[in-house]
Amino acid sequence: MAEAILQVRDLVKYFPLTRGIVFKKQIGAVKAVDGVDFDLFQGETLGIVGESGCGKSTVAKLLMRLEEPTAGRILLKGEDITRLSGKALKAVRRNIQMVFQDPYTSLNPRMTVGDIIGEPFEIHPEAAPKGERRRRVQELLDVVGLNPEYINRYPHQFSGGQRQRIGIARGLALNPEIIICDEPVSALDVSIQAQVINLMTRLQKEFNLSYIFIAHDLSIVRHISDRVAVMYLGKIVETGDEEQIYEHPTHPYTQALLSAVPVPDPSRREGRERIILAGDVPSPADIPSGCRFRTRCWKAQERCVVEVPLLAVPPHLRESGGPAAHDSACHFAAERDCAATAG
Amino acid sequence: MDTLLDVRDLHVEFRTRDGVAKAVNGVNYSVNAGETLAVLGESGSGKSVTAQAIMGILDSPPGHITRGRIFFQGADVLSLHREARRVLRGARMAMIFQDALSALNPVLSVGDQLGEMFVVHRGLSRRDARARAVELMDRVRIPAARQRVGDYPHQFSGGMRQRIMIAMAMALEPDLIIADEPTTALDVTVQAQVMELLAELQREMRMGLILITHDLGVVADVADKIAVMYAGRIVETAPVHQIYQRPAHPYTKGLLDSIPRLDQKGQELYAIKGLPPSLLRIPPGCPFHPRCPMAQEVCRTDEPPLYEVGPKRGSACHFWKETLGG
């Protein structure tokens, strides 16, 4: 893992809040993404976890350039793609593809499976010559474990898990290097989730893909990710490799999140210490000063109100050199034994 | 212990244009006062339809109860008159739905909706009902209840809306609560708050609780006993501790094995092959046989009964001994 294939630097997305119809006046902003940095390396999976409204899906849309960032830079193999448009943007998009959450609404019900998977070739005709497209689509169906003879069927003739396979085949059509998966299995039944996760792992090895895997199911993220970033109210609050985050979390939010996950083992019902956070996530239009988690944090002190904690290895943990020494945006970052998820 | 609810050999079918969908095929379960029964199953397993039949809110047509009986506190509710059924519902049994936003009325304030329970069932005046609504909101720990009682559902967050649903279900202190995926739409941190609240109120009021879910984690946290459903049948039933350690049905075992575990990091997850069957065409014999790693000839022809495999344990598998052992 040498060169990062994707680098994100200080990415910001504010949605303006306006009042008035004729004379629009901006009265505030929803700070959906508020300064996010991360790297994605070739062939790895970066998991992004967080509660709804934390900005993880907005990050995905920004990476796809489906939303224009307010500020910040996205570098694909060293090239800044943040301001690209027209032909140059089209070329970049070939390389970054997306798999969506809901396989029921993300496939056009009036198109056949062949047309859905082949549509990327209409937009990027250079990817496959016209005569070869049908064969290529059948190949893709085979790769994702569907019968190539299904090419003329419609989405409603498939189950949820099969539809998600169609979505994945469409994502693979242009041989991208990066696939962004936004909650790819959360709409599926439990017995089907494992099938789709196994497929994604297999494809990653086969095609050396890099995944950004956005999900709220912490045990699935743990299974598939090499590194994990935890988001809260538009910012990454902690990041590290899978073991650092799940076994040695130092940010109170990560600790609370992990302790809230129900463990499928009734014998651990008693004695398991849980952190139950008070209240709800504050509105991203009105972010608390200083540390944005302080309003729900049991460790919050005066310092947290005035000073924004930076995402870095906390100095008092650096000396230890152990797994607790990883990026954590908390003034009082410390390890704490919270029964990890899905042990 | 006194049996609160007893469902016996319940069959429900939906008569649709494409044919008859057999949603529930001979379900038996019972709940005692103060007990939590978790009904575990995937979409289409019949877990919610059973609940709707118990509550008497089945869409009919197309839904029809074709066989079976439901006893609630000893009375056969299916033979009750419509009006008697309505009095039962809300006052003595209540339901919490998954999606609070669509279950609450968007054009009535939450105070009006909570108060309506007292006006209709208890004959309270509007003003008294309002006061009771505030009490209820306090009880489910909605901050600033007095100020927020006039707010509309969309003005609350998802977790708060689910608390209002719980408040509404608890309003008349029913004996039985059916919670259909109460936390599925919520984030984990909020899910933990809501489940804790629900468990606490249940303990206080000694209610029976049927928790319908697909989440093995939530079940492990709160249930006393479990019924696993597949294709409209109960395939395994057991006290909660035993089922996680030693499942007696290959379907339960498959579900447990497909949970990502630490020591399997980087390996293939165990996956149950194939798909759940269409309810229009449930396979003959054991409905799980096309997906079952242990299936033999007998599974294709003979539907297994719910064998007694231990004290208070049942498994609808011809090879439950082998499943328990392996």
Interface residues (C-beta under 8 A of the other chain):
Chain A: E51 S52 S159 G161 Q162 D189 V190 S191 I192 Q193 A194 Q195 I197 N198 T201 H216 L218 S219 I220 R222 H223 E242 A256 L257 A260 V261 P262 V263 P264 D265 P266 S267 R268 R269 R274 I276 L277 G279 D280 A340 A342 G343
Chain B: E42 S43 P143 S157 G158 G159 M160 D187 V188 T189 V190 Q191 A192 Q193 M195 E196 H214 D215 L216 G217 V218 V219 A220 D221 A223 V240 H241 Y244 Q245 G254 L255 L256 S258 I259 P260 R261 L262 Q264 K265 E268 L269 Y270 A271 I272 K273 L275 P276
